[in-house]
Amino acid sequence: MLKLLGAVLVVLAGTLAGFTRAAQYADRPRNIRGLIAALQRLETEILYGYTPLPEALRRIGQQSKGPLQDFFTAAAQEMSPPLDHSAEEAFRRAMELHFRSAALKGAEREILRQLSCTLGTSDRSNQSTHIALALQQLKQEETAAREDQGKYEKMSKSLGLLLGVLIVILIF
Amino acid sequence: MANDWLFLFPEKVRALLSGLPAHLLARLEEVRVRERRPLEINYSGKYHFLCENGSLTQLPAEAYKPSREDTHRLLDLISNHSLYTMEEELRKGFITIPGGHRIGLSGRTVLSGGGVEHLRDITGFNVRIARELPGIADSVLPYLVERGRQRIMHTLILSPPQHGKTTLLRDLARQISAGSEAGRDGGRPGLKVGIVDERSEIAGSRRGIPAFDVGPRTDILDGCPKAEGMMMMIRSLSPEVLIADEIGRHEDAEAVTEALHAGISVVATAHGKEVAELARRPGLGGLLEHRMFERYVILHRTGAGLTFRILDGQKRGLLLITPEEQQGGERRA
């Protein structure tokens, strides 16, 4: 009886692990999509609104959802007095705080980091070029993430279950 | 609040500046930051370099030299991390930050079609600290009021840079706008004052609200080109006294003429030492030739304080007010 309960637990754990993994594959394209939308809004704020960066980031934070909301709001806060960090520093800190849980990989962080180095340090046309570059890179990442999702999402789910079963079989 | 400008400096420079004695800090006029060259401060018309241990020196070799990081951080802070909002300012070569402090910039210019399009590699900063000196215009104002007719005469204030033109103008605006109570100079009602504040220096406006006291009956067009602003004022805000800083171009002169003919008193400033010098300048020459101004005030600052020389419309000297007399005046008040 106790053995049976243990076996069920192991299978359940395996399944759960598989589903979590699958959810990450599903979340990543969605988060990248959100990031793309956010950067497009940032471009508009810079190009047409002449909005100062902290204010622009705060607005984008309000419009975004989930980890992106936390990220942009934190970045805006880092850049406002009394902290007054540079964009680079603010992005780095905000990413450390809020991208840990998010299904965002090293690639997106690297793109954001590169963008943050130039953000706010040049004229509008230059800013626009850098944001466009980041957007292009993010779109590539999005395509890749979608492919991964198609390939691995279902597989992760079944793999989790099967792994659980495998362990049960091996133990017995 | 008094030293709000300290917060725009990067940590290292800020620490050095806040270490200065309070009486010195209160008189500080300019802080000049040049990348990898000595950090310079100016007060009371004298210059000093600032050492890393906080002491003052005349020897450039001993002074603290701001690093590249310092200048980058300074630019980041004064532009509120958003240089792209400052394109127009960069073209003109200076940024005015909230509080009316003006920061002159030097770097490499980027040209487009022969004109300056942008400034990049910005490595030199001249932070001019704006101060409010209520009462500085006390001794001058009585000579600018036309007797009997409660009117301010057309006045041009002249001085080289850094002698306190804008500070005087600010206090004039305040006093003209507020009027004075009966008893001192017979009582003078407040007048409607319009300030065309092209460089946001006179009123130091922050989101349209003046940071300095420029009087209760004062309207400010912030960041507006002078010539256009003066016309806008005349058309829409019906000022009785129009105030503008640093006129000099042809358009400015035209707008001043327009205002004078519209029966509006104009109080303006210009760079220069003597009235005669001014006549040779292309923009202002015409104004002088037609005797548009009824009063000239020439400022000169020495170690002891400000000296005012007041001339009438025919450029005849009326009066010389020395720093000692001003102190006497303050005692009377």
Chai-1 contact restraints between the chains, C-beta under 6 A:
chainA,res_idxA,chainB,res_idxB,connection_type,confidence,min_distance_angstrom,max_distance_angstrom,comment,restraint_id
A,I46,B,Y84,contact,1.0,0.0,6.0,A-B,restraint_1
A,Y50,B,T85,contact,1.0,0.0,6.0,A-B,restraint_2
A,P52,B,N80,contact,1.0,0.0,6.0,A-B,restraint_3
A,P52,B,S82,contact,1.0,0.0,6.0,A-B,restraint_4
A,P52,B,T85,contact,1.0,0.0,6.0,A-B,restraint_5
A,L53,B,H81,contact,1.0,0.0,6.0,A-B,restraint_6
A,L53,B,S82,contact,1.0,0.0,6.0,A-B,restraint_7
A,M79,B,H81,contact,1.0,0.0,6.0,A-B,restraint_8
A,S86,B,D76,contact,1.0,0.0,6.0,A-B,restraint_9
A,A87,B,H81,contact,1.0,0.0,6.0,A-B,restraint_10
A,G120,B,H81,contact,1.0,0.0,6.0,A-B,restraint_11
A,G120,B,S82,contact,1.0,0.0,6.0,A-B,restraint_12
A,G120,B,L83,contact,1.0,0.0,6.0,A-B,restraint_13
A,T121,B,L83,contact,1.0,0.0,6.0,A-B,restraint_14
A,D123,B,Y84,contact,1.0,0.0,6.0,A-B,restraint_15
A,D123,B,E87,contact,1.0,0.0,6.0,A-B,restraint_16
A,D123,B,H118,contact,1.0,0.0,6.0,A-B,restraint_17
A,R124,B,Y84,contact,1.0,0.0,6.0,A-B,restraint_18
A,Q127,B,Y84,contact,1.0,0.0,6.0,A-B,restraint_19
